[in-house]
């Protein structure tokens, strides 16, 4: 399957001309053979000093099929154990890479890609994406999710010049990684609703075509959950296509708004280890648990709105809460900077009161908790805090703190302006 990126980079009915940086996307068996051809005689031939970044797991999964490509490159194999997209991994690569590097090949999944796209941006060289698992939607994103000194950040990066997604590689990835990719996409239920609510209340920019693109990606995956879980090649290609569609949506906007909001904020909070111990859980696994928790909370609030038990109250800054939890980890100033100015200052209390019924309507469009639970179960996704090593007692505090990890308006953050009676 060749994805025609010209279909996306064109004037839009939202009034903006969306820009697509990636030039070529291949999703098919034998895609890495096409990559080797491109490096030998094609559009990548001019790059004479490529650096291939992988980890111990992804090298094992690809070295046989990509033997000729490995021979062409300076190869850096990072230890997969405990590997994160952070300042330590970046330092390792920088200390190893040769000065004349003119191309980076990212052979891996989310972490390898975030490290690679960040370094490609910093050193102003192009990079090529070779996904080894359909585990995240960030392969073609132009931002990188990085952890800097304990703070989870989305930093400016660069999208790949091209993607060579070989079905013979990613369809044989561990099922846990594939389920993580499904989880990342199921989170779009929440983040798209958050975006619509933010637009309703503050007239934040929104693009209906990009909403449609994300919803198409979501429908594509939901229609084939059992087959994807079984590792059927054609259905795994659909998952990879959907993940790349989601990444293109981020490219078109220039940030992660179409793909990440309240459900990801919970994941980021847990990754920062402010209120929990280290979790042996993948990014997508934390996202799916966050999605379930936020869905339950939104349905609770929508019910309160319908029953006239929800009133708007003046917003009060939660200074003591932030000092208590983020201050103890030495990242309070980073959190304050991230949240300045406070996005709730953009929410007019009177408009919020007038829009409560419309907000409940948007939440009603979300799947029922039971429906989402069964979708996740069919795909082998994590569904509860117990699945990722947490317990129920952490949930209330997680919902309180998570909105502060990003300066992005979610209904979870807006709910700090709501007073729910009868509970």
C-alpha positions in Angstrom: 0.0 0.0 0.0 1.4 3.4 -1.0 -0.1 6.4 0.7 -0.4 9.4 -1.5 0.5 12.3 0.7 -0.6 14.8 -2.0 -4.2 13.9 -0.9 -3.5 15.6 2.4 -1.4 18.7 1.7 -3.9 20.9 0.0 -6.2 23.9 0.8 -8.9 22.9 3.3 -12.4 24.1 4.0 -11.2 25.3 7.4 -9.4 28.1 5.6 -5.8 26.8 6.1 -3.5 25.1 3.7 -2.2 22.0 5.6 1.4 21.1 5.0 2.7 17.6 4.7 6.4 17.0 5.2 6.6 13.3 4.5 7.2 12.5 0.9 6.6 8.8 0.6 4.8 6.2 2.7 4.9 2.5 1.9 3.0 -0.1 4.0 3.5 -3.5 2.5 5.4 -6.7 2.6 9.0 -6.2 1.3 9.0 -2.4 2.0 12.6 -2.6 3.3 13.7 -3.9 0.0 12.3 -0.7 -1.6 14.3 1.2 1.1 17.5 -0.6 0.0 16.7 0.2 -3.6 16.1 3.9 -2.7 19.5 4.0 -0.9 21.3 2.3 -3.8 19.8 3.9 -6.9 16.9 6.1 -5.8 16.1 9.3 -4.0 18.3 8.4 -1.0 21.4 7.6 -3.0 22.9 11.1 -2.4 23.1 10.4 1.4 26.6 8.9 2.0 26.9 8.8 5.7 23.6 7.5 7.2 23.2 6.6 10.9 20.8 3.8 11.8 19.4 3.9 15.3 17.7 0.8 16.7 17.6 -1.0 20.0 18.6 -4.6 21.0 15.0 -5.8 20.3 14.4 -4.1 17.0 17.8 -5.1 15.7 17.0 -8.7 16.4 13.7 -8.3 14.6 15.2 -6.7 11.5 18.8 -7.6 11.0 18.1 -10.5 8.7 15.7 -8.7 6.4 17.7 -5.5 6.5 21.2 -7.0 6.3 22.2 -4.9 3.3 20.9 -1.7 4.9 22.8 -2.4 8.1 26.0 -2.8 6.1 25.5 0.6 4.5 25.1 2.5 7.8 26.8 3.5 10.9 24.7 1.5 13.4 23.9 2.5 16.9 22.1 -0.2 18.9 20.7 1.1 22.2 19.9 -1.2 25.1 16.2 -1.8 25.0 16.1 -2.4 28.8 14.9 0.8 30.5 15.2 2.8 27.3 13.3 6.1 27.3 13.2 9.2 25.0 15.0 11.4 27.4 18.2 13.5 27.8 20.2 10.4 28.7 19.4 8.6 25.4 20.0 11.7 23.4 23.4 12.1 25.0 24.3 8.5 24.2 23.5 9.0 20.6 25.3 12.3 20.4 28.5 10.9 21.9 28.4 8.0 19.4 27.3 9.6 16.1 30.0 10.7 13.6 30.2 14.4 12.6 29.4 13.9 9.0 26.0 12.1 9.5 23.7 13.3 6.7 20.7 10.9 7.3 19.1 9.1 10.2 17.2 5.8 9.9 14.9 5.1 12.9 14.4 1.4 13.1 12.0 0.8 16.0 8.8 2.0 17.5 7.8 5.0 19.5 10.9 5.6 21.7 13.4 5.1 18.8 11.4 7.4 16.6 11.1 10.2 19.2 14.9 10.1 19.8 15.6 10.1 16.1 13.2 12.8 15.1 14.5 15.0 17.9 18.1 14.6 16.8 17.3 15.0 13.1 15.7 18.3 14.0 18.7 19.4 16.2 21.3 18.5 13.6 19.2 19.5 10.6 19.4 16.2 8.8 16.5 14.2 7.3 15.3 10.9 8.8 13.6 7.8 7.5 11.0 5.9 9.5 11.1 2.1 9.6 8.4 1.0 12.1 9.0 -2.4 13.6 5.6 -2.5 15.4 2.2 -0.9 14.9 2.4 0.4 18.5 2.0 4.2 18.4 0.6 6.9 16.1 3.7 9.1 16.2 5.7 7.7 13.3 5.1 10.6 11.0 4.5 13.3 13.7 6.7 16.4 13.6 6.8 16.7 17.4 8.6 14.4 19.8 7.3 13.2 23.2 10.4 13.5 25.4 11.2 13.5 29.2 13.5 16.2 30.3 14.7 16.2 33.9 11.5 14.5 35.0 9.1 16.6 33.0 7.1 15.1 30.1 7.3 17.5 27.2 6.2 17.7 23.6 9.2 19.3 21.8 9.7 20.6 18.3 11.1 17.9 16.0 10.9 16.9 12.4 8.7 14.4 10.4 10.3 11.7 8.4 11.2 12.2 4.8 9.7 8.8 4.1 8.2 5.7 5.9 9.0 2.1 4.9 6.6 0.0 7.0 7.3 -3.7 6.2 4.4 -6.0 7.0 6.9 -8.9 7.3 8.4 -7.0 10.3 5.6 -5.2 12.1 2.9 -7.9 11.7 5.2 -10.2 13.6 5.8 -7.9 16.5 4.8 -9.0 20.0 1.0 -8.9 20.4 1.4 -6.5 23.3 3.0 -3.9 21.0 0.2 -4.2 18.5 -2.4 -3.9 21.3 -0.6 -0.7 22.4 -1.1 0.7 19.0 -4.8 0.0 19.1 -4.9 1.6 22.6 -3.3 4.8 21.2 -6.1 5.0 18.6 -9.0 4.2 20.9 -7.8 7.2 22.9 -9.0 9.4 20.0 -12.6 9.0 21.3 -11.6 11.2 24.2 -9.2 13.7 22.6 -11.5 14.5 19.7 -14.3 15.2 22.1 -12.0 17.4 24.2 -11.1 19.3 21.1 -14.8 19.9 20.1 -15.6 21.1 23.7 -12.7 23.5 23.7 -13.8 24.9 20.4 -17.4 25.2 21.7 -16.3 27.2 24.7 -13.3 29.3 23.5 -13.5 29.1 19.7 -10.2 27.4 19.7 -9.2 26.6 16.1 -10.6 23.2 14.9 -10.6 21.5 11.5 -13.5 19.3 10.6 -11.4 17.5 7.9 -8.8 16.6 10.4 -11.5 15.4 12.8 -12.8 13.3 9.9 -9.3 11.9 9.3 -8.9 10.8 12.9 -12.4 9.3 13.0 -11.7 7.4 9.8 -8.5 6.0 11.5 -10.6 5.0 14.5 -13.3 3.3 12.4 -10.7 1.4 10.4 -9.3 -0.2 13.6 -12.5 -0.8 15.5 -13.9 -2.8 12.5 -11.0 -5.3 12.7 -10.0 -5.6 16.4 -10.1 -9.4 16.6 -8.2 -9.9 13.3 -5.6 -7.4 14.4 -5.2 -9.2 17.7 -4.7 -12.4 15.8 -1.8 -10.9 13.8 -3.5 -11.2 10.4 -1.2 -9.3 8.0 -3.8 -7.4 6.0 -5.6 -6.2 9.2 -2.2 -5.2 10.8 -1.6 -3.2 7.7 -4.9 -1.4 8.3 -3.8 -0.7 11.9 -0.5 0.8 10.6 -2.3 2.8 8.0 -4.7 4.2 10.7 -1.7 5.0 13.0 0.0 6.9 10.1 -3.3 8.7 9.3 -3.3 9.9 12.9 0.3 11.1 12.6 -0.5 12.9 9.4 -3.3 14.7 11.3 -0.8 16.0 13.7 1.5 17.1 10.9 -1.3 19.0 9.3 -2.1 20.9 12.5 1.5 21.2 13.6 1.0 19.8 17.0 -0.6 16.8 18.8 -4.0 18.4 19.4 -5.9 15.9 17.1 -4.4 12.9 18.8 -3.8 13.6 22.5 -5.7 15.2 25.3 -7.1 14.2 28.7 -6.4 10.4 28.2 -2.8 11.1 27.3 -2.4 13.5 30.2 -3.0 10.7 32.6 -0.4 8.6 30.8 2.1 11.4 31.0 1.4 12.0 34.7 2.1 8.3 35.5 5.3 8.4 33.3 6.5 11.4 35.4 6.2 9.2 38.5 4.9 12.0 40.6 2.3 10.0 42.6 3.3 6.4 41.6 6.2 4.1 41.4 7.8 3.2 38.1 5.3 1.3 35.9 6.3 -1.6 33.6 3.7 -0.5 31.0 3.9 0.7 27.5 2.8 4.2 26.5 -0.3 2.8 24.7 -1.2 0.7 27.7 -1.3 3.7 30.0 -3.3 5.6 27.4 -6.0 2.9 27.2 -6.3 2.9 31.0 -6.5 6.7 31.0 -9.1 6.5 28.3 -11.3 4.3 30.4 -11.0 6.5 33.4 -11.7 9.7 31.6 -14.7 8.1 29.8 -16.2 7.1 33.1 -15.6 10.6 34.5 -17.1 12.3 31.5 -20.2 10.1 31.6 -20.6 10.9 35.3 -20.5 14.6 34.6 -22.8 14.3 31.6 -25.3 12.5 33.9 -25.0 15.3 36.5 -25.7 17.9 33.7 -28.8 16.0 32.5 -30.1 15.8 36.1 -29.4 19.5 36.7 -26.9 18.7 39.4 -24.0 20.5 37.8 -23.4 24.2 38.4 -20.6 26.5 37.3 -18.4 27.8 40.1 -15.6 30.4 40.2 -12.3 28.8 39.4 -9.7 28.8 42.1 -6.0 28.1 41.5 -4.9 24.9 43.1 -1.5 26.2 44.3 -1.2 24.0 47.3 -2.1 20.9 45.3 0.7 21.6 42.8 3.2 22.5 45.4 2.5 19.3 47.4 2.9 16.8 44.5 5.0 18.5 41.8 7.2 20.4 44.3 8.2 17.2 46.0 9.7 16.0 42.7 11.5 19.3 41.9 9.5 20.0 38.8 7.1 22.6 40.2 8.6 25.5 38.2 8.4 23.4 35.0 4.7 22.8 35.7 4.1 26.4 36.4 5.8 27.4 33.2 3.8 24.9 31.3 0.5 26.3 32.6 1.3 30.0 32.1 -1.1 31.4 31.2 -3.8 29.2 32.7 -6.0 27.8 29.9 -9.1 28.1 32.1 -8.7 31.9 31.9 -10.0 31.5 28.3 -13.3 29.9 29.6 -16.1 32.3 30.3 -18.2 31.0 33.2 -21.4 32.3 31.7 -20.7 30.6 28.3 -19.8 27.4 30.1 -23.1 27.5 31.9 -24.9 28.1 28.6 -23.1 25.2 26.9 -23.5 22.5 29.5 -26.3 20.7 27.6 -24.3 20.9 24.4 -21.3 19.4 26.2 -23.5 16.6 27.5 -24.6 16.0 23.9 -21.0 15.6 22.8 -20.2 13.2 25.6 -23.3 11.2 24.7 -21.7 10.6 21.3 -18.9 8.7 23.1 -19.2 5.0 23.3 -20.7 3.5 26.5 -18.2 2.2 29.0 -19.2 -1.4 28.3 -18.7 -0.9 24.6 -15.2 0.5 25.0 -14.4 -2.2 27.5 -15.3 -4.9 25.0 -13.4 -3.2 22.2 -10.3 -3.1 24.3 -10.8 -6.7 25.4 -11.1 -7.9 21.8 -7.8 -6.2 21.0 -6.0 -7.3 24.1 -5.6 -3.8 25.5 -5.1 -2.9 29.2 -8.4 -1.7 30.7 -7.9 -1.0 34.4 -5.3 0.5 36.7 -4.7 -3.0 38.1 -3.5 -4.0 34.6 -0.6 -1.6 34.7 0.4 -2.0 38.3 -1.7 0.7 40.0 -4.7 0.5 42.4 -8.0 2.3 42.6 -6.9 4.7 45.3 -4.7 6.6 42.9 -7.6 7.4 40.5 -9.1 10.6 42.1 -5.7 12.2 42.5 -4.7 11.2 39.0 -7.8 12.9 37.6 -7.0 16.0 39.7 -3.3 16.4 38.7 -3.3 15.1 35.1 -4.7 18.3 33.4 -1.6 20.2 34.6 1.0 18.2 32.7 0.0 20.0 29.5 -1.3 23.5 28.7 -4.1 22.1 26.7 -7.8 22.6 27.4 -9.6 19.3 28.1 -13.0 18.8 29.7 -11.2 17.2 32.6 -9.6 20.6 33.2 -12.8 22.5 32.6 -14.5 20.3 35.2 -12.5 22.2 37.9 -15.1 25.0 37.2 -18.0 22.6 37.9 -19.7 21.8 41.2 -21.6 18.5 41.2 -24.3 18.1 43.7 -25.6 14.9 45.3 -22.4 13.0 45.4 
